[in-house]
Amino acid sequence: MNVRVVLLLGMFWAGAGAWAENWPSWRGPHGNGVVPDRKGPASFSGERMWKTRLEGRACSTPVVWNGKVFVTGLIGENDAIQAFDLKSGKELWRKKLGAARLGRTQRIGSSANSSPLTDGNLLYVYFKSGTVAAMTLQGEVVWKINLDEVAHPDKILWDRGTSPIFAGGHLVIAVMQQAGTSFLVALNKKNGKRAWITERPFRTIGENGDSYSSPFVEKIDGVETIVTWGGDHLTGHHATTGEQLWFCGGFNPKPERVWRTIASPSGTNGVAIVPHGREDRVAGIKLGGRGEITKSAWLWSARGWGSDNCTPAAHGNRALMLTDTGKARGTLTMVEATTGKQLWQQSLPKSVHTFCASPVVAGNRLYVARRDGTVFTASLTADGMEDLQETTIEEGVIASPVVVDGKVLIRGDRHLVCLW
């Protein structure tokens, strides 16, 4: 690799100081799918370091803290969590949390779509049943509530799918639904009591008000801000109070009636990278301001290489988009976040299968899991991908890859697999 490429990659993925080898949320320690200072495997031999059976199918991504892997799912007819040892795959404990509500379709949905979250002190979980709970890392329940009772009833068309975040010292959950009240709610991390709730009352048509995307948190104009996408609008909310600071529209002017939202936005360099319009469209929106910012916030828009399910990986002034469905599925596009300029575009091997898992970058290695269980890794350069490798875990995958301690964890439909 020449000096120019090394420098460019350093500018792209260089970031904050060293992080422990933990994975506290579904998009990793920085919340953007990128870990600049982490090294994952450069190839897969086809041999699995370990593979352990999960009690029930679910779509949530595991989290890792201090050598323990935490996975939400189903045990019998109950919402449940299983904990495993990262080195061996040995189950450490399991806990049932009450009756589950199965996904509307068990093909791509489940009773546990929302990924767990940890601050290293407690583990927080959220299920389709409405159960939200905090647990010790040893599996003891600290508190448990039902979100339907604390906030507004679940009326989303398919399955709850947004993942909780930390913001303003609270646990925050976004619920966006066409048939019911859309809202953000903050819960006290220590006892589960409601700290604040704010409605998100945008009028939409058809299925457009249903969103399965998760917010991200960023300091904007000196204020810790929750950035939320759904209901044809991007919004910024004060992390401490829930107050809506600004909103941006213009994503669906026609309007189309079936533009529900699955992929989450990613924030970097003061810009939100927003996939919308199914897999067809993507926009760069400048973050910040007051009130309606639609006229001033749009930096760029593009068509033909967005994503329907997969959240972009973003860091510095770069964003990596994986087109997951349609004729262009498997296309990876690297762009400048502030301008939308394409830096390169390449495709993974053609297949009838689509993608649900979001791409992850560790150091200069890319990790992508296809719906059929094929796992890809490649080296990222200034001009594209090199040294593409692949293996298969031989079962369906919806959860995103996790990279810790030189290993890649893949949560499949039936097993948790650790690739070496």
Secondary structure as UniProt FT lines:
FT   HELIX           3..13
FT   TURN            26..31
FT   STRAND          34..35
FT   TURN            36..37
FT   STRAND          48..53
FT   STRAND          63..65
FT   TURN            66..67
FT   STRAND          68..75
FT   TURN            76..77
FT   STRAND          78..85
FT   TURN            86..88
FT   STRAND          91..99
FT   TURN            106..108
FT   STRAND          117..118
FT   STRAND          122..126
FT   TURN            128..129
FT   STRAND          131..136
FT   TURN            137..138
FT   STRAND          141..146
FT   HELIX           147..150
FT   STRAND          165..167
FT   TURN            168..169
FT   STRAND          170..176
FT   STRAND          183..188
FT   TURN            189..191
FT   STRAND          194..199
FT   TURN            206..209
FT   STRAND          216..220
FT   TURN            221..222
FT   STRAND          223..230
FT   TURN            231..232
FT   STRAND          233..238
FT   TURN            239..241
FT   STRAND          244..248
FT   STRAND          266..268
FT   TURN            269..270
FT   STRAND          271..276
FT   TURN            277..280
FT   STRAND          281..286
FT   STRAND          291..292
FT   HELIX           294..297
FT   STRAND          298..303
FT   STRAND          313..315
FT   TURN            316..317
FT   STRAND          318..323
FT   TURN            327..330
FT   STRAND          331..336
FT   TURN            337..339
FT   STRAND          342..347
FT   STRAND          360..362
FT   TURN            363..364
FT   STRAND          365..369
FT   TURN            371..372
FT   STRAND          374..381
FT   TURN            382..383
FT   STRAND          384..392
FT   STRAND          402..404
FT   TURN            405..406
FT   STRAND          407..412
FT   STRAND          415..419
//
